[in-house]
Amino acid sequence: MVDTRLDKMHAIAKRFNDNGTIDQLTMRKIDALAMSAKNEEMTAARIKSIRQREHISQGVLATVLNMSSESVKKWEQGKTQPQGAALRLLNVIDKKGIEAVI
């Protein structure tokens, strides 16, 4: 849902750029922001790798993400995938470290 809203806002900005309301430099910045805001999918191995790199347990990661330990366990086993806010936070942790979200 967030991606849909982001796509709509990006399309509006593109129309403004097409009619000259937004200059090229601003449009390039908006393009970059829109691309960076999209969540990258998380594989089971990647989630486990992030957790191990940060030296935290499944329980600690679950607490940071406001999820259950069982959810994190299922993600790492590849049974389910993180969605929404949990996926966004995992992307932040992956790029900036656990300190960025605690």
C-alpha positions in Angstrom: 0.0 0.0 0.0 2.8 2.4 0.9 4.5 1.6 -2.5 1.2 2.4 -4.3 1.0 5.8 -2.7 4.7 6.4 -3.4 4.2 5.5 -7.0 1.2 7.9 -7.3 3.1 10.7 -5.7 6.1 10.0 -8.0 3.7 10.1 -11.0 2.3 13.5 -9.9 5.8 14.9 -9.6 6.6 13.5 -13.1 3.6 15.4 -14.5 4.7 18.6 -12.7 8.1 18.1 -14.3 6.6 17.5 -17.7 4.7 20.8 -17.6 7.7 22.8 -16.1 6.5 23.2 -12.5 9.3 21.1 -11.2 12.8 21.5 -12.6 15.1 18.6 -13.7 17.4 18.8 -10.7 14.4 18.5 -8.3 12.9 15.7 -10.4 16.2 13.8 -10.2 16.2 14.1 -6.4 12.6 12.9 -6.3 13.5 10.0 -8.6 16.3 9.0 -6.2 14.1 9.3 -3.1 11.4 7.2 -4.7 13.9 4.5 -5.7 15.5 4.4 -2.3 12.2 4.2 -0.5 11.2 1.0 -2.1 11.7 -2.0 0.2 14.1 -4.7 -0.9 12.8 -8.2 -0.4 14.4 -10.2 2.4 15.4 -13.8 1.9 15.7 -16.2 4.8 19.5 -16.3 4.5 19.7 -12.5 4.4 17.6 -12.1 7.5 19.7 -14.6 9.4 22.9 -12.9 8.1 21.8 -9.5 9.3 20.9 -10.9 12.7 24.2 -12.7 13.1 26.2 -9.7 11.8 24.5 -7.5 14.5 25.2 -10.2 17.1 21.6 -10.4 18.3 19.3 -13.3 19.0 16.0 -14.0 17.2 14.2 -12.8 20.4 16.1 -9.5 20.4 15.4 -8.9 16.7 11.8 -9.7 17.3 11.6 -7.2 20.1 13.3 -4.5 18.0 10.8 -5.1 15.1 7.8 -5.4 17.5 7.2 -8.9 16.3 7.1 -12.4 17.9 10.2 -14.6 18.1 8.1 -17.2 16.2 7.8 -14.7 13.3 11.5 -14.2 13.0 12.1 -17.9 13.2 9.7 -18.5 10.3 11.3 -15.8 8.3 14.7 -17.4 8.8 13.3 -20.8 7.8 11.8 -19.4 4.7 8.3 -20.3 5.7 7.0 -16.7 5.6 8.4 -13.3 4.6 8.4 -10.0 6.5 5.9 -7.4 5.4 5.2 -3.8 6.0 6.9 -2.0 8.8 9.0 -5.1 9.8 10.4 -5.3 6.2 11.2 -1.6 6.2 13.0 -1.8 9.5 15.0 -4.8 8.4 16.1 -2.8 5.4 17.2 0.0 7.7 19.0 -2.4 9.9 20.7 -4.0 6.9 21.9 -0.6 5.6 22.6 1.3 8.8 22.9 -1.2 11.6 20.8 -2.0 14.6 21.7 1.3 16.3 19.6 3.2 13.7 16.4 1.7 15.0 17.0 1.5 18.7 
